[in-house]
Amino acid sequence: MSAGSVVETRSSWLPLIVVMLAQVQLAFNAWNVSITGITEDLGISPTTVGLANTASTFAVSAFLLLGAKITAKIGPVLAFRIGVIIPALAAMLIATAQDGSVLFIAQSITGASNAITLPALTIIIAASFRGKQQASAIGYFAASIPLAQVVSLLIAGQFASTIGWRWSFVLVASIGLLNFALSFLLKPVPPQKNLIVDWTGGVLAATSIILISFGMSVMNDWGLLTATGNAPISIGEFSVVPFFFVAAVIFAQLFLSRTRKRMAEQRVPLVNLDIVREPGERATVWVMGLMLFVGTAVSFLMPLYMQVVQGFVGIQVSFAVIPYTISIFIANTLVARLYGRFAPRSIASVSMTVVALALVWLSFTIANDWGQASVVLGLIVLGLAQGCVVALVFNSLLTSAPAENAGDVGAIRGLTHNLSGSAGIAVASAFAVGLLTSSAYAAANDSEVFTPEIVQQINFDNVNFFTNAQLEQVLTERTDATEAEIAYAVEQFTESRLNALRTTMLVLGGLAALAIVPARRMPGFQKEDLFVGYPEDQERKD
């Protein structure tokens, strides 16, 4: 079969629809707008709710590499069915929960099952489409994540304020049941039944990833170097977080050494390192990681800014981020049209340049008015460039990998997404809070209004992105400050908070600019014919 005939042959879009619905189920986030309802119903703290939500991230990150091999062994369609029905049952468990511990159990189960779902989705896309249609399918697949975020914000926000937060999880369960039923319409993809799974490598990789993820999640509360008052354990005055990272590096090195040894002995590794052997492939992963780091950090800072600085409630935040999210969706779906005219390195370089410029623009124009045209325009441009990069790097990595490694590519994508996203939120929030702390402390010390006694009563080690009302309450309850001093503190804190957010956005713009370097090392051409999928499937079609 000639290359041209392969490109022109078009398959049914049904597998893509099923995969996108599954991605909507996985990415449906009802937690952010349901915190108040959950805390009131179950009698637990907001921090506990947040930790329960991250339990899913820990589990999926830890077992993704192992999940890719399990998916290949049992077959992607069976893995898909398992990966959508278990989270559906876990969602029903959350919807009927009467105790906070149930949240941890359900989210851990969901994350572990997602570890086989994500590779399965990638393999199904790779096995179902060819050439330009595959590139378009990858774009739509990537677009399903921002689509799910928009839908979940609007629906969950409405449910939380009307019929109750539990109905959001009932909806997630319903989507899971629908996906399970639709899975029987998918074309079977042959499993690799004789595949030997490296369970020891899986334990090493999982331990390393859990240590990194947990260290990132507690870094702000426990302290990066010096232990804070919130840290439950410490080594003298030092935080235990760096030791988590050091231990994670040790386990990662043990895993890589074992993987290289198995590959040298012609034994099946947990993940085939050949998919990132070439400089262009490693550059693609670097661009993916940096873009997800920056994009997730921005997605975290925007709602933070809107809720804290402007006092937006859940549904208002949902509507405010729609232009940004929709622009990502549009770029995900349309970037495939550029593949035939421009090389991946050109698209990535231009897109990362635009991302950097958009973030710099936002850092200078953002103010206490989210609706200003300059901010909305900056977010739309940022979303378009970000969407191009996210779809492009996934497509480049998948098309450069051998057919039998499609599941490994899905695992690498999911792992990069989770780790880079967690790091982006942790580092950006730590940086912003650090700037806010130093700025607020300097303003208080330089002020003629604040007496030294008042400054000593304020705990600057625990400064955070409080609203003005929360700050007034803290100063009233914990200090002897007068009304004039409180009013002055609110004014200074508002300015410090805005400057911290602006500076953080500027630094993120600098990180995006750094991604231009690996972007220039990405592949210099785009293949016309992209044979992806299992060899047996290609043989049958030929």
N, C-alpha and C positions, 0 to 999 in steps of 0.2 A: 504494500500500500504506500503510495507516494505521500510526501510531507504535505503537499497541498490538499490532497483528498482528506487527510486526517483533520486538518484545520477546518475544512468546510463541513465535515460531518458534525451534526448537532444532536446532542442527546436530550432526553426529557429533563425539564427543570425540577421534576418531582423530588429527587434526592436533595437538591439545594433547599427547597421549601422545608423539608423535614429537618434538615440540619440546622437551618436558621431558627425554626421553632424550638429546637432543642437548645440552641444557644440563648434564645430569649428566656427559656426556663432557667438555665444556669446563671444568666446575668441579671435576672429579675431581683432587684434589691428593694425589699420592703422594710429593711431595718432602720435606715436613716430617718425615715419619717414616722416610725412606729415606736421610737424609744420611750416617749412619754406614756403611751398606752400600756406598753409591756411593763414598765416599772410600776405603774399604778396597779395593774392586775395581779402581777406576780410578787409584788413587794420586794423588788431587788433594785440595786442602784444602777444608774445609767452606765457606770464603768463596767459593771458585770454584764450588761447587755452588749456593750462594745466588745468585751473579751469573748463572749459567746459567738458573736458574729465572726471574729477573726479565727475561731477554731476551724472553720471551713477552709480558710486560706492556708493555715498551717498544714492541714491534712492533705489538701490537693497538691501543695508544693512538695511535701515530703514524699508522696507516693507516685508522682507523675512519671518519673523514669521507669519505675517498676510497672506502673499501669500501662505504659506503652507496649511492653513485652507481653503482659497478660492479654492485652487487646489483640495483639498479633496471634497469640497462641489459640485463643478461643474464637477469634474471628470478630471483625469490627461491628457487624450487625448485631450479634449476640451481646457484645460489650455495650453497644448503644442501648439495647433494651434494658440491660441491667443498670446502666448509667442514668436512665431517665426514670425508671420506676422506683428505685431506691430513694432518690431525692424527693420524689412525689410523696412517698410514704413518710419520709422525715418531715416534710412540710406539714402534713396532717398531724404529725406528732407535736409540732410547734403550735399549730392552730388550736389544739386541745390541751396544751400544757397548763398545769396547775402549779408547777414548781420550776425555779430557775435552772436547776441541774438538767432538766430535760432539754433546754436550749443547747447546752454544751454537747450533750449526747447526739442530738439530731444534727447539729452543724458538723460535728466530727464525722458522722456517717455520710453526710452529704458530700463533704470534701473528699473523703476516701473514694467514694463512687465516682466523683467527677474526675478523678485521676485516670480512670479508664475511658470516661466519656470523651474528654478532649482529644486524645489520640484517635479515637474511633471516628470523630467528626472529620478530622483531617484525612484519614484514610478513605472515608466514603467520598469526600470531595475529589481526592486524587484518582480514585478508581472509577468515578462516574463521568468525568469530563476530560476533554482534551484541548490542547492548543489555546486559542483565544477564548473559547468558551470557558475553559478552566480558569483563565486569568480573571474573567468577569465573575465567575462563581466565587473565587477567593475574595474579590472585592465585596460582593454581596454578603459573604460569610463574615468578613471583618466588620461590615456595616451593621450586622445584627446586634453587636454589642452596644453601640450608642443608641440604636433603636430600642433595645431592651431597657436601657437606662431611662430614656425619655418616657416610655410607656409605664415603667414601674414607678417612677417618680410621680406621675400624674395619677395613676390608679391608686397606688398605695397611699398617697397623700390625701386623696378624696375619701378612701375607705377609713383611714385613721381618724378623720374628722367627722365622719357620719356613722357608718354601721359598725366600725370597730376594726382594730389592727389585725385580728385573727382572720378576717375574710381575705386579706392579701395572701396569706399562706394557703388558704383553701383554693384560691385562684392558681397559685403555683402548682399545687397538687393536681388540679384539673388539667393544666397544660401538660404536666408530666404524663398523665393517663392518656391524653390525646396523642402525645409523641410515641408512647408505647404502642398504641393501636396503629399509627401510621408507619411504624418501623416494619410492619409485615408487608408493606408495599415496596420496600427497598430491595434492590437486586443483591443476592447473596455474593459476598466476597470471600474467596477461599481462605480459611484459617491456616496458619503455619503450625500444625498439630505437633510436629516433631521438634519445635523450638524449645531449647533448654533455657530456663530463666535463671539468671544469676541472682539468687536470693541474698547471698552475702554482700554483693555489690549494692543491692537494693537497700539493705540495712545501713551500710556506710553512707550512701547518698542521702537517705532519709534523715539520718542523724545530723549530718552536716546542714541540710536545708532547714530542719527544725530549729537548730541552734541559731542560724542566721535569722530566720523569721522571728523567733521569740526575742532575740536580741534587739531587732529593729522595733518590735512592738512595745518593748518596755524602756527603750533608750531615753525617751523624753521624761518619763516618770522616775526612773531609777538613776538617771545621770549617765553621761557617756564616759567620763573619766572619774570625776568625784561623785561619790554617792550622795543622793539627795535624802531629805527627810522621809520621802515616800518609799524609799527602797527597803524591802523586807529583810534583805541580807546585804552584807558588804564585807570587804576585806580591809579592815581598818577604816580609813577615810575614802578608800577607792571603791569605785563601782565594779560590780561583777560583769557588767555588759562586755567590756573588752575581752574578758576571758571566754565568754560565749563565742565571740568572733574568732579568737585564736583557736579554740577547740574545733570550730566549724572548718577552718582552713586545714587543720590536721586531718580531719575525717575526709575532707574533699580530696586531699593529696593521696590518702590511702585508697580512695575510690578510683581516682585517675590512674594510679599505679596498677591497681588490679585490672582495670579496664584495658590498659595498654598491654599488659601481660597476656590477657585472654585473647586479644586481637592478634598478638604475635604468635600465639599457639594455635591460631585458626579456630578458636572457640568463640561462641556467640557472646558478645558483651551485653551489659545492661543497656547501653546506648552506644551506637556506632560513632566513634569520634571522626570517622571519615567525612561525615556531613559538614564538619567545620575544619577540614584539613587545609583547604585552599585559603590563601589570604583574602580573596574576595568573599568567601563564605563567612570567615571570622569577622570581617568588616561588616557584613550584613547583620550578624548577631549584635555587634557593638552598636550599630545604628538603632536596631530594634530596642535594645536595652536603654539607651540614652533617651530615645523618643518616649518610651513608656514611663521612664523615670520622670521626665519633664511633664508629660501629659497628665499623669496621675497626680503629680504635685499641684499642677494648675487646677485640675478638677476638684482637688481638696480645698485649695485656697479660695476659690471663687465662692462656694457656698459658705465657707467660714466668713469671708468678707461680707457677704450679703446678710447673713444672720446676725453677726456681731456688730458690724458698723452701721448697717441700715435697719436692723431689727426685723428682717423678713421672716415670715413663718414658712412652714414646709411647702405649701402649695405655691406660694409666691416665689420661692427658690426654684421650684420645678419649672415655672413659666419663664423665669429669668435666664435659666441655662439652656433653654430650648434652641435659641439661635446658634449657640456654640455647638451643641450636640448635633443638630440637624446638619450643620456644615460639615462635620466629621462624616456623617452618614452619606452625604452627597459625594464627598471626595472619595470615600471607600468604593462607591459604586461606579464612579466615572473614571477613575485613574487608569483602569485597564485599557481605555481608548488611547492612552499615550504610549503603551508598550511597543507598538509597531513603529513608532516614529522617533522615540528617544530611548537612550540606554538607561538602565536602572541607576547607574552612578549619576547621570545628569539629572534625572527626576529627583533622586534623593538629595543631591547637593542643593538644588534650587529650593526644594521644599524645606530643608533644614535651615537654609538661609532665611526663608520667609518666616519660619517659626521663630527664629532668633529675633528678627526685626519686629515681629508682632508683639513679642513679649517685652522688648525694649519700649515699644510704643505704648503698651498698656502700663508699664511701670511709671511712665511720665504723665499719662493722661488720666489714670484712675483716680477718682476722688470720692467724696461722700455723696455721689449721685450716680447710681448704677445705670440709670436710663440714658445717660448722655450718649450722643451719637458716636463720638470718637471711641468710647469703650466698646459699644456694640459692634462697630465696624472692626475694631482690633480683634475681638473674639471670633468673629466670622472668618476673618483672614487666617487667624491661628488655627481654627478648626479645619478649614480647607487644606492647609498645608499638613497638619497633623494627620488627617485622614489619608492623604496621599502616601505618606511615609509608612503608616501602619499596614496598609494593604500591600504596598510595594515590597517591603522587606519579607513579609510572609510568602508572597508569591515567588520572590527570588530564591529564598531558601528552599522552598518545596520543589521548584522546578530544577534545581541544581543537584538534588539528592537522588540516589538510585531508588527505583520503585519500591523495593522491599523496606526502605527506611522511612517511608512516609509517616509511620507512627512515631518514629523517633523525632521527626521534624515537628509533629504536633506536640510532643512532650517538651521539646526545647522551647517552642513558642509559648506554651502554657507556663513553663517554669520561669522563663524570662519575664512574662507578663506579671506573674505573681510576685517574684522577688524584686523586680525593678519597681513595680507599683508600691510594694510595701516600703522599699527604701526611699522612694520619692516622697511619700507621705511623712515618713519618720524624719528624714533629713530636712525637708522643707519646713515642717512644723517646728522642729528643734531650732533651726536657724532663725525662723521668724520670731519665736518666743524669746530666743537669746537676744536678738536685736531689740525687742520690745522691753525686756528686762533692763538692759544697759541704758536704753534711752530714757525709760521712766525713772531709773535710779539717778541718772545724771540730772534730769529735769528737777527732781525733788531736792537734790543736794544744792543745786544752783539757785533754787528759789528762795526769795526772801519771805515768802508766805509760810513755807514749811519750816518748822523749828526742828533742831536736831532730835528732840524727843519724839516728834511725830515720825520722822524718817526711820528711827530705830524701831518704832512699833509696827511699821509696814514690813511684811515678809516679802522681800524682793526675790527670794529664792523660789517663790511659788507664784510669780506673776504669770498670768495666762491671758488669752484673748477673751476677757470678760466684756460683757455689755456695759454701757454706762450705768444702767440701773444696778447691776451687780456690784460694780465698783463703788457706787455710792453706799450701798448696803454694807459692804465690807469695811469701808472707812468709818461709817457711822458706828458699827458694832465693835470694831477692834481698836479704834484710836480715839484720841481726845480732840480730833480735828474740828474746827469750827465750820460753819456753813460756807464761809468764804474760802477756806482752805480746801474743802471738798469740791466746790465748784471749780477752783483752780486745778485741782488734781484731775477732774474729769476732762477739762479742756486740754491739759498737757497729755493725758493718757490717750485721748482721741487722736491727737496729732502723732504721738509716738506709734500708736497702733497702725495708722495709715502709712507712716514712713517705713515701718517694719515690713508691711505687705508689699509696698512698692519696691523696696530693696531686694526682697526675696524674689519677686518677679524678674527683676533685672539680673540677678545671679542665675536664675533658671534660663534666661535668655543667653547668658554667657555659656552655660552648659550645652544648650542647643547649638550654639555656634561651634563648639568643640566637635560636635557630631559631624560637621562638614568634612573633617579630616578622614575618618573611616568611610564616609559616604563616597569620597573620591576613589576609594579602593574597591568599591563594589563592582560587579561585572560590567564590562563596557559594552555589552550587547544583550539583546533579548532574543532567545531562541524562537524560531518560527513554529517549530513542532516540538511540543513538550510531552513526551511519552511518560506518563506517570500512572502508577497503579501496579497491580501484580502481574508478573510475566504471564501467568496462565490466562489471565483475562485478555491481555494484549494478543496472545497467540490465538485465542478463540476468535477475537474480532478480526485479525488479519486473515 
